[in-house]
Amino acid sequence: MNKVQLLFGIHCHQPVGNFDSVCDEIYRSSYRPFLDAVQKHPELRLTLHYSGGLMEWIEEHHPDWFDLVRCLAAAGQVELLGGGFYEPILAMIPEPDRFAQVDRLSAYLGDKFGQRPRGMWLAERVWDSAIVKSIHQSGIQYVLVDDYHLICSGVDQEQLRGYYLTEEEGCPVAVFPIDTTLRYLTPFQPPERTFDYLRQLAESGDGACAIVVDDGEKYGGWPGTYDWVYKQGWLEQFFSLLEQNRDWVETKTFSEILAGQRPLGRIYLPTASYFEMGQWSLPATRAAQFAEAHRELEENGRLDKFRPFIRGGIWKNFLVKYPESNNMQKKMLYLSRRSKTVPVGTARDQAHDWLYRAQTNDAYWHGIFGGLYLPHLRHAIYRFLIACEQACDAGQAKTALTIEEIDLNLDGMNELLVSGPACTCVLTPAGGGQMYELSIKELKTNIFNTLSRRFEYYHAGAVDMCPSSPEVDGIPSIHHRDGPGDGTWDRKLLYDRYDRQSFIDHFLPDGISLGEFVAGQYEETPDFTKGDYLYRREGNKVVLERGCGLMVEGEEQRVNIRKTFSFSAGTCSVGVTYEFTNNGTRVVGGLFGTELNFAMPAGGSDWGYYLLNDERPDPGSLINWGDSQAIGRVCLVDKAMGGTVSLSWETPVRVWRWPVETVSQSERGWEKTYQSSMVMPLWPLVLAPGDTRQFRIQLSVQRCN
């Protein structure tokens, strides 16, 4: 019988900033028991990848793990893969940072295990030809991608039993294709199914490579897998079968194949990731249509024939699909450029260290895992970005307040980046004069780190595109788990008309209720909320001004709006003055409200609560609704953040407060997640022709006990 060379391994990663309890649970259910099982089978050869951020966590909490891996590496039983230290999507970070991230992990592995890697794990297998040169110059000789990458290049399935060479500007790198079928067989189907498949591969020729390296968390960390993999013995059975069938299944490392076999050919890969990512990165309606087309081809038995031509979006589409992701990524790019201008020394090194942590990929996108939808991951990214900015400030001896006109989010229109020793904020004159960042440097928190309620393709019942559901004698992967779980979720699916930023201005009809506002069941002049402002700078102030039309009994009345932001160099405070002038011929009347959305790290826990006029309401949690009268001061106390956000105005008014919650897909099904707390003071606004009226809001943040 022909021999098959099995290249088997795991990739393990936890985002920097994840909860210690989550990391510890997965360590105990997956990372450690997997290696304990490997140690019992010394004749096997396999490949391991752990992201640098995860290993830093393990080093702090479970240092004995390093002794075990050192023994396995010294014995030649395992090969360690490199990659970006903090698991960035290499295509989304600048070229110098790519090299630094890969080189840092290679040096770390060499120092800890005496094995500098020859190959690397590519985060989310996101391939772009732009990264090839950086990979090569980092000393990496091979990289793992999905078989889908090569199939899209025109390679037949039968030609994927080895590795290919690619290059960019004469810099070669070998690429090994991971077998999608094996990804879904292991460990979800009985081990015998994998060996049946390996026998099929053996028929393709002696020495064919069967390649499967996938998430280590699915070996005990995903729902239902610990019992299946360890208690019911899947992993032990699999390893035992490998030992019993060594006459025709040889476990090998990638370096052994690279040294002993010639490449199958030269290849150039398109920008791609694994097949499922193509669906997730599309706009929601297109993702649902894509799944429908995929399902029709599969049901008609034509999927295999046309799959090379069925492609969805690319990873960078997430930066379009989710403006919140784009805001983080563009701030990261801005700080990457700035950090390179800091004089060589401690401050620059610290800036780079925080910058690389902020490049961890998980919070920038959303698929089967929560990712971007998980507030604590976004808060971690901003914590690192703020620390990077502080290091840059220190290295450049920056102490004054600056107001910079810059197209920070690269939408073709300038934003105003206001930065001082106490805080940094971003204003959008072309887009309603709103604010989408207010980063408190002392607290390392962007209190406007919000997320909008958006339609996602799975809300309509569309499915992920993956192999057919498993047989009854296996267990479902996270791609095959049920989504909603009950019939009540559709009542929670409400979507926003606009990006959920702050200082969003509303002119609402009298009599509207908070519930109608939350559900979007109201009429409003769109130009009032989203219109573009002209702007000018006056010292530590930014003055925004524009005219807009308000409908009064079917007739448009022209109103001039002046919106002045006042900043303080030494304190976390922003003052906003609104001035309305009726330039029309009729009386304008309604409710004026300015919407603020505060992303409070405490969420719905006991660590966060409201104070209204300095008294705690009952209930007072940040996830409680409220429609209160005669309020002159609102505080959001967040002991998790360590600070209190205070809002005040001169005359007591009606105030709405409401928790913004999203419904998203995760590995455990659908989840409702707190994103922010909306606070909106409402003033009666009645303007006779020629009248002018002012309102003023003061926002400040102080440290709390």
N, C-alpha and C positions, 0 to 999 in steps of 0.2 A: 504493500500500500504506500502511496506517495506520502511524504512527510509535509506537515504544515508547521510553520514557525509562528507561534502565538506571541504577539507583543501586547502584553496585558499590563494595565496600570491604573492608577487613580490620580485625580486632580482634586486638591482640597483647598478651600478658601473660605474665609469669613471676612466681611468688610470691616475695615478699621472703623471703630465707633459702634460696632454691634454690642449688644448687652452681654456682660460677662456670663450671665446665667445661660444665655443661648449658646455661647461658645462652649461653656463647660458641659452642657447637656450633649452637644454633638460630639465633643471630645470623648465623653464616656460611652456614648452609644455607637460611635462610628470610628473615629480616628484611632483610638487606642485598641479596641478589640480587633480591628482589621490587622494591625501590625502584630498583635499577639498571635493571630492565626498564621500570618506569614512566617513568623519565627519557627513555627512547628513544622514547616515544610522547607528545609534548607536547600533542597535540590531545585526549587523553582526560581526562576528569574523574572523580575518584574520591574516596573518603572513607577516612581513616586514623584508627585509635584505638590508642594505646599507653598502658598504665597508667603512672602516675607512678613507681611502684617500678621498673618496667622501664627507664624513661627515665633514672632516677638511675643504674642500673647501666650503661646505654649511655654516659652522660655520663662515667663514670669509665673505661670500658674502650675505647670506640670513639667519641671525641668528634667525629670527622669526619662521623659519621652526621647530626649536627645541621645541618651545612652543607648537606647534600643535601636534608633536609626543609625547611629555610628557603628554598632555591631553589624547590622545588616549591610551597610555600605562597605565596611572593611572586609567582610566576607565575600564581596562581589555579588551578593544576592540581589541587590537593588541598584538601579541607576536613578540619580536624582536629576530632575528637570529644572532648568532655570526659567526665567521669564521676567516680567516687570515686577519689581519688589512689592509694590502695593497693588498689584493686579490692575493696572490701567488698561483701557482700550488704547493700544499704541497709536492707532490712527487718529485719536482725538487729542493727542498731546504733541507739543513741539518736538522737533527732531533732537535737540540737545537733551531734552528730558527723557526721550525714549532710550537713548544710549545710557544715561545715568541710571534709570530704573533697572534696566537689564544688567548693567555692570554691577550695581549694588547687590542684587540677589546672587549673582555669580560669585562675587567676593565673599558674601555671607556664607554660602554653601561651602566654599573652599575653606573658610576659617572654621566652621563648625563641624564639618564632616570630612575634610580633606579631599573633597571631590568637586572640582570646578566643572560645571556642567558643559556638555557639548551641544545639548539640545534644549529647547524651551517650550513651555506651554504658552499658547497664544490666547489671551483672555477672550472668552466667548468666541474663540476661533474667528475673530474679526480680521479679515485679510484685506490689505490695501497695498498695492505695489510700492507705495511711498515708504513703507516700513522696512523693506528688504535691506536697504543699505545700512540702516541703523543696526539691524539684527546681525548682519555680517561683521560690521566693524566692532561689535561687542564681543566677538569671538565665538558666536553661536554658529554651529554648522548645520543644524536641522531644526525644523519646527513642525508641530502637529496641526493639521487642519482637518476638516470633515471631508468625507468622500464626495459630498455635494459640490465642493469647490472644484474638484477635478472633473466631475460629471458636467458641470456648467462650461468647462473648457472643451468639451467634446470627447472626453475619455470614456470608453465603455466600462461597465461595471466589472467585466472580466479582466480589465487591465489595471486594476487597483490593488494588486497583490504584492506591492513593493513600494519603493519611493522614487520620486522624480526630482530633477534639479530645475530650479528657476534662478533668475538673476535680475539685478537692476543696476545699471551703469557698471556692468562687469563684476558685480559683487554676488557670488553664488551662494545659495542656500538650498539644502535638501528639504523636500516636503513629504511627510508621511500622511496618507489619508486614513482617518478613523472610519471604521465600518459602521454605518448607521444601524444595520440589522443586529450586529453584536451589541450595540449600545442599548437596544430595547430588549434583547434577550437576557442580558446580565444586569442585575440578578433577578429579574422579574419572572423568568420562566425556569422550570426545573433544569438543573445542570445538563441533563441528558439532551435537552433541546439545543444547547450550545454545541455539544459534540456532534449532533446530527448535522448542524450547519457546517462545522469544521470539516466533516467528511465530504460535504459537497465542495468545499474549497480545495480539498486535497485532490479532487478529480481534475482541477484546472491545471495541475502540474506540480512536480516535485519542488519543495522549498517555497511554496506560496506563503506570503505573509498575511496573517489575520491580525488586524490591528484594532484594539479597543482600549481606549483610555477615556474615562468619563468621571463625573463627579463622585468623589469619595463619600459624600454624604448619603448617597443612595444605598450604601452598604451600612445601614443602621440608623441613619439620621433622618431619612424621609419618612413620612407617615406610613406605618405598617411594616417597615423594612427590618427593624431590629429583631422582631420575633421571627420573621421569615429567614433572615440571613444568619442569625446566630442561634436562637433557641430551636428553630426547626432545622438548622444545620446546613443552609444552602452553601455558605462559603467553605465549610469543611468538606462537604461533598464535592464541590467544584475542584478544590485543591487536590483532594484524594484522587479524583478522576484524572487530573493532569498527571499525577505521579504514575497511575496505573497505565496510562496510554503514552508513556514517554517514547515508545518505539515509533510513534508516528506524529505526536504533537510535541514539539520542542518549544519550551518557553525561552525567549531571547530578550535581550535589551536592544534598544534602538542603535546604540553605538556598535554593538556586535554586528548588526545587519549592515550598518553603514561601512564598517571595516571589511566585511566579507562578501558583499554583493555589489554589483554594478547598478547604477540607476536604471530605471525602466525607460528613461528618455528625458527630454527637456520639455518644460511646460511653463506657461504664463497664465496666472490665475486672475479671474475677475475680482472686483471688490465684492466680498461676500462674507457670510457667516454660515452657521448651520441652518438647515432648511426652515426650521420653525421661526428663527429670527426674522426671516423675510416676511412672515405674516405679522409678527408683533410690531415691527417697525413701520408698517403701513398706517395711514389714517384709518380710523375705526371702520368706516363704511367700506373702504377698499379691502380691509383685512377680512371682513365678513364675506365679501364677494370672492376674494381669493380662496377662502376656505370652501365656498360653494363650488367653484370651478374645480378645485382639487378633489372634492368629494364626487363630483359627476364623472371625472376621468377615472377615479378609482372604481366606482360602481360599474362603469362600462368596460373595465379591464384595459384601459388605455393609458393608465398613469405611468407605467414603466417606460412606455414608448415616448411620451411627451414630457416627462419630468425634467430632462435637461433644459427644456425651454420654458419651464414654469418657474419664474422667479418673482419674489416680492420686492420689498424695499431693502435698503442697506442700513447699517447700524446708525449712521449719522442722521437718518430720517428722524430719530428720536429728538434731535435738537430742533426740529421743525414741529414735530407733533406735540412736544411739551415745552413751551416757552420757559418754564421754571428750570428745566434741564439746561436749556441754552444759556440762561442767565448765569448759572453756576459755572458752566464750561467757559463762557467768555470772560468771566471774572478771573477764572484760573489762568486763561491765556494772558490776560492783562498783567496779572501778578508774576507770571513766568517771565514776561518781557522785563518787567520792572526789577525783578530779583537779579537779573543779569547785569543791571547797572549799579548794584550795590557794591561798594569796594570790597575786595577780597578780605575775608576775615570771619570772625565768629558770627556776626549778624547775617552775612550772606549764607553761611553754612546752615544756620537755623532757618532762614527763609526757604532755602531749598528743601530742607527736611520736612517742613510743614507743607510746602507745595506738593511734594511727591505723595504725601498722605491724602491731600485733597484730590488727587487724580484717581483714587480708588473708584472703580467703574460702577459699582452696584446702584448708587443713588441717582445715576444719570439716565436710567432707562427702566422699562417695565415690560415684563413678559409673563411667564408662569409664576415668577416670584414677585413679591411686593415691590422691591426696588425703590423707584422714585416715590411710590405711594407711602413708604415708611418714613414718618417725620424724623425719627431719631437718626436715620442714615443721612438725610439732608442736613440736619443740624450738625452732624459730625463734619460734613464737607465744609459748611460755613465756619465751623470752629477752627478748622485747619487753615482756611483761607484768611480768616481774621488774624490768626497767629502769624501767618506768613506776612500779611500786611504790616503788622506790628514790628516784625523783625526788619522789614524794609525801612519802616519809619526810623527805627533805631539806627540802622546802618547809614542812613542818609541824614540823620540828625534833623528830621522833620518834626516841627512842633506847632507850626501855624496852620490855620484853617485854609484849605484851598478849594476852589471851585473850578473844575476842569470840564471843558466842553469836548466830548468824545463820543464817538459811536461805539459805545461799550458792547452792546449786544449784537452789533453788526447787522442792523436792520435797515441801514441806509439813512438813518436820522440820528442826530446828535442827542445824547443824554447829557445830564449834568451830574458829574461825579463830585460830591461834596465830601471832603475828608478832613478830619481834624484829630487831635489826640484822643478824643473821647468816643467818637463814632464816625461811621461812613454811611452815606446814603446815596441813592441813585434816583433822580427825578426824570420823568419822561414828558417834556413839553409837547412833543408830537404824539399825543395819545392820552389826552385828558388831564395833563398836569399831575400825573399820579406818581407814587413812590413804590418801587418794588424791592428795595433793600434799605434796611436801617439796622446796621450792624453795630452792636454795643461792644466796644473793644474790651473793656474790663471784664465783661461777662461772656465774651466769646460767643455771642448769639446774634443772629439776624432775626429780629422779632417780626419781620415781614416775609419770612421763609414759608410761604403758603403754597397751596396747591388747589387748582380749580376743580370743580365737579364736571367731569367730561364723560361723554358717551364712549364706552369701550365696546369693541366688537362682541365680546362674550356676553354683554348685557342683553343682546338680541338672541342669545342662544347659539351663536356661531361657535364652532368647535376649533380646537387646535389641530393642526395638520401633523399627524404622526401615524405610524403604523397602526393597523387595526387593533381593536381592544384585545387584551391577552386572553388566552384560554382559561378555563375555569380552574385548572390546576396550578396557575401562577397567581401573582398578585399584581394589582394595577400600579403603573408608574404614576407620577404626579400629572402626566399629560392625559391620563385616562380617568382621573378622579372626577366625581360629580362636582358641579360648580355651585349653584345657588343653595342646594341643600333643603330648602323649603319654599313655599309659595309666597312668602311675604316680602322677598327682596325687591320685587318690582315696584312696591309702594315706597321704597326708599331711593329710587333712582330719579334724582332731580339733577338738572344740569344748569351750569352758569351761562349767562349771556355774554360775559366778558371775563377777561383774566382777573383773577382775584388778587388785586393789589391793594393799595391803601390811598387815602384821600381821593376816593372815587366819588364824584359829585352826582347827586340825584335831585331832580325836581319832580316831585310825586304829587298825584292828586290827593286832595283831602279825603279822609275816610278809608285809606288803604290800611290793611292790617299787616302785622309782621308775618303771619302765615302766608298771605298772598305775595308778599315781597320775597320770602324765601323760596316759594314755588315758582317765582317768575310770572305770576298771574296779575300783571299790571301793565299799564301803558306808560311810556316815557319817551320824551324826545331824545333819540339816540345821540344827537350832536351835543347834548348837554353833558353826557357822561364821557364821550370819547373824542370830542373835538380837539383840534390842535391849537396850541397857544404860541404866540410870539413871546419871547423872553428877553430879559436884560438882567444884568448883575449890578447890584448896588452894595458894595462892601461885602458884608456877610449875609446879604439878602439876595434872593432870586425873585424877580417880579414877573409873573405870567399874566398875559392879558389877551382877551379875544372877545368877539361878539358872537352871539348865537341867537337862534330863533326859537321862541317858545310859543306853542299853540294855545290860544285863548279863544274858546268857542269857535274853532275852525279857522281862526285868523292868526297869522304869525305876528308876534310882537318881538322886536329886536331888544335884546338885553346885553349889556356889556358886563363882563366878568373880569375882575382883577383878583389874582390869587398870589399873595406874597408869602414866601417862606423865609423865615428868619432863623439863622443858625448861631450856635454858640461854640466858640473854639474850645472851651474848657469843660463843658458839661454836656451830658446826653440830653439835649432838649431841642425841640423844633417848635417854633410858633408859626401858625398859619392864619393869615387874615384874609377874609373874603369880602369883596366889595361889589355889590350889584347895583347897576344903574339901568332904569327902564327908559330906553330910547324910543319906545313905541308910543302909540296914541291911546292905548287902553290899559286898564288896570291888570296887572299880572298877579295871580294868587295861587298858592299851593303850599307844599311842604318842601323845604330845602334840607337835605341831609348829606353829610359826608361820611362815607363808609370806610372804616378802618378794619383791617383783618390782621389779627395778632396771632402768630404761630408760637404758642406757648409750650415749651418743652414738657411742662407738668401734665398737659392734656387734661384728661378727666380724672386724674388721681387726686388724692387728698392734699397733694403738694401745691395745688393751685386753686385760687378762689377769687371772687369779685369782692370789691368794696364799693358801695354806692353811697355817696355823701359820707364816706369814711365809716360806714356801717356795713356789716356782712349780711347780705340777704339770705333768706331761707327758702329754697336751697341756694347756695352760692357758688357751686362748682362752675368751672369754666365750660362745662358741657351742658349747662342749663340755659333754657330760654328765659327771656324777660322783656316785658314792655312796661317801662317804669316812667312815672311822671315826676316833674320838679327835681330833676337831677342836675347838679352843677359840677360834680366831680365823680369820675369813674376810675377805679384802680383795679389792675389785674396783678395779683400777687402770685409769684411763681417761685417757690422755694427750691425747685429743681434747678432753675436757672440762677437762683440767688438774687433776683431783682424784682422790682415792682414797676409796672408801667402805669403812669398817671396821666389822665386826660382831664382837662378842666376848661370852662368857659364862663363868661361873666354872668349870664342870666340863666337860671335853672330851666331846663327844657325836658321834653320827652326823649327817652333813650331806648333804642332797641339793642338787645344782645342775643346772640344765637351761635351755636357751635356749627362750624362747617365740617361736614363729615362726607367721606367718599366711600363708595363700594367698589372694591377691587378684587382681582383674582390673586390667589396665593397657592402655595403647594398644598394647603389644607382646605382649599375651597374658596368661597367668597368671604371677604372680610369687610366690616365697616370700620373705618379708621378716622379718628379725630385729626383734622388738619389745622384748624385755626378757630379763634373766637372773634366773631364779628361784633363790633360796637359801632352804633350809628346814632349820634345826636340829631334831632330833628327840630328845625326852627320853622314856625309859620312865616312865610315870606309873602308879603303883600306890598306891591309897588305901584303907586300911581305914576302916570306919565311924568318923566323927569326926576322921579324920586331916586335916592341912593340909600342903601342900607349896608351895614357892616356886621360881620360875625368874626369872632376870633377863637381859635382853639390853641391850647398849649399842651404839648405832649412832652413828657420827660420820663426818664428811666433812672432809678436809683437802686443801689445795692440794698438788699433786705437781709435780716438776720435769719 
